[in-house]
Amino acid sequence: MLTRLLVFSIPSFLQPRHIHEPIRSGKPAPTAYLNGLRGLAALFVYIFHYSYQAYNVNEGWGCDETNYHFLKLPFIRILYGGPAAVSIFFVLSGYTLSYKTSQLIQSHSYAEFVNTISSLAFRRGIRLFLPPAASTTIIICLIRLGVYEHNEEFAHNKTYMRYYDEEHPHRMDTASEQWSTLWWLALHVFDWDRTPPPTNFDGHLWTIPVEFRCSLYLFITVIGTARLQTKWRFLAVTGLIWIIYRNCNWPLMLFLCGMLIAELDHIRGAHVPPTSSLDQRPNPLSPSIWGRMMTWLWSLVSILGFYLICQPQARAEITPGWIYLSSLIPEWWQDAPFRYWQSMGAVIFVLAIGYSPAWQQFFNNAFIQYLGKISYALYLIHGPTIHSLGFMFERWAFSLTGIEDDWSFNTAFILGAVLSTSMVIWCADVFWRAVDIPAIQFAKWVEGRLIVKS
């Protein structure tokens, strides 16, 4: 038993069956690049949450004399663009949840559509909430064991956490009081509020009830427009998107945009393999130069989306490259200003990379695909790992270098980051295999046990 546990704790990419596994020659799934994008986005969320306490990551390049570091430049700042990554998450969720149903709608397979949408709606809650329940349980156990108390003073020490004081979970008087707050995450799902209050254990999980709520709205929209002609469905959903965006509900807007992008991909046959060798022959009526021009055009569009995603979270109105764009944000926009252009950028970027073989090849890289597999686990587990092991590593690194100057501070931070990142990847890998995959299987098992057999 102990041996099996130790073997299981080895990261999946280091286990013998993976080391000796032959390299697969088959092509990745048509939408695999989106999984890779999700994986990178999850990594960027972790980097953001690890660094935003020690560094001012919210302001852009050139907004004042203290912000001329090259890491502040557009495009580069996506490496720690946590809020931007959340916008990408929501577009991808809308895409993946409606991908199969859009295909069935286009083929008028309404009987199968009913089964598919029913299955998606039933399993969605289990899929979303079971892994966070497990990660929160782990946090509560660590709190009761005193692991978090060990780092509490460091977590609020302004000498090291210079810019943002993230809430550090604390031990309550009784275990029952500690456990009772867990239910808030599961119950706060039907409010129209865009950002529900965070839990006391992991504030990063605010997106989970938002994901569930938007998923339900998406399913209603898919069902309500399923039998419309394509042009009228697009018109209806586009109008709905405008109403929702006008009410500043950017997460739901992104979900529905993902739905439209998925259907567009089906309409243009983006993911349909050639049915015969004749389909693979070059068409003399479609000169290659035209194809290259369109590829370059969509590459430029993707760069535009990429730029908009990189909107600074703070002081964009005085940041070079963002002064004019900030002035275009309408007065009725009541949410954080950075959500305006980041949301649009996420939609444009996800749409554009569907037309770009170069981007798809990049996101189909083996390491990025691995991040895609563990993306949900990485998102759920990075918070508790930072607040437990990550802070221990940081504190140890600062004790080695001191903080007499920027070089010492930065060296300690990088050393702690390397150690923390290694642990986050390892913990996410284990959590993915121990919790995330079984949660998906459990949802399917429950559905299979409860549904009416045809």
URBEL-V979066 format. One record per backbone hydrogen bond with DSSP energy under -1.0 kcal/mol. NH is the residue of the N-H (numbers start at 1). CO is the residue of the C=O. If there is no record, write none. Layout:
BEGIN
nh: [NH/NH]
co: [CO/CO]
END
This chain:
BEGIN
nh: [5/6/7/8/9/10/14/18/19/20/32/34/36/37/38/39/40/41/42/43/44/45/46/47/48/49/50/51/52/55/57/61/62/63/67/72/73/76/77/78/79/80/81/82/85/86/87/88/89/90/91/92/93/94/95/96/97/98/102/103/104/105/106/107/108/109/110/113/114/115/116/117/118/119/120/121/122/123/124/127/128/129/130/133/134/135/136/137/138/139/140/141/142/143/144/145/146/147/150/151/155/157/160/161/162/163/164/178/179/180/182/183/184/187/188/189/205/206/208/211/212/213/214/215/216/217/218/219/220/221/222/223/224/225/228/233/234/235/236/237/238/239/240/241/242/243/244/245/246/247/248/249/250/253/254/255/256/257/258/259/260/261/262/263/264/265/266/267/268/269/270/272/281/286/291/292/293/294/295/296/297/298/299/300/301/302/303/304/305/306/307/308/309/310/311/314/318/319/322/326/327/329/333/339/340/342/343/344/345/346/347/348/349/350/351/352/353/355/360/361/362/363/364/365/369/370/371/372/373/374/378/379/380/381/382/385/386/387/388/390/391/392/393/394/395/396/397/398/399/400/401/402/409/410/411/412/413/414/415/416/417/418/419/420/421/422/423/424/425/426/427/428/429/430/431/432/433/434/435/436/437/439/440/441/442/443/444/445/446/447/448/449/450/451]
co: [1/2/3/4/5/7/11/15/15/16/29/31/32/33/34/35/36/37/38/39/40/41/42/43/44/45/46/47/48/51/55/72/67/60/64/69/70/74/73/75/76/77/78/80/81/82/83/84/85/86/87/88/89/90/91/92/93/94/98/99/100/101/102/103/105/104/108/109/110/111/112/113/114/115/116/117/118/119/120/123/124/125/126/129/130/131/132/133/134/135/136/137/138/139/140/141/143/142/146/148/151/154/157/157/160/53/53/174/175/176/179/180/181/183/184/187/202/203/205/207/208/209/210/211/212/213/214/215/216/217/218/219/220/221/225/229/230/231/232/233/234/235/236/237/238/239/240/241/242/243/245/244/248/249/250/251/252/253/254/255/256/257/258/259/260/261/262/263/264/266/265/269/278/283/287/288/289/290/291/292/293/294/295/296/297/298/299/300/301/302/303/304/305/306/308/58/315/316/319/322/323/326/330/336/337/338/339/340/341/342/343/344/345/346/347/348/349/352/356/357/358/359/360/362/365/366/367/368/369/370/374/375/376/377/378/381/382/383/384/385/386/388/389/390/391/392/393/394/395/396/397/398/405/406/407/408/409/410/411/412/413/414/415/416/417/418/419/420/421/422/423/424/425/426/427/428/429/430/431/431/432/435/436/437/438/439/440/441/442/443/444/445/446/447]
END
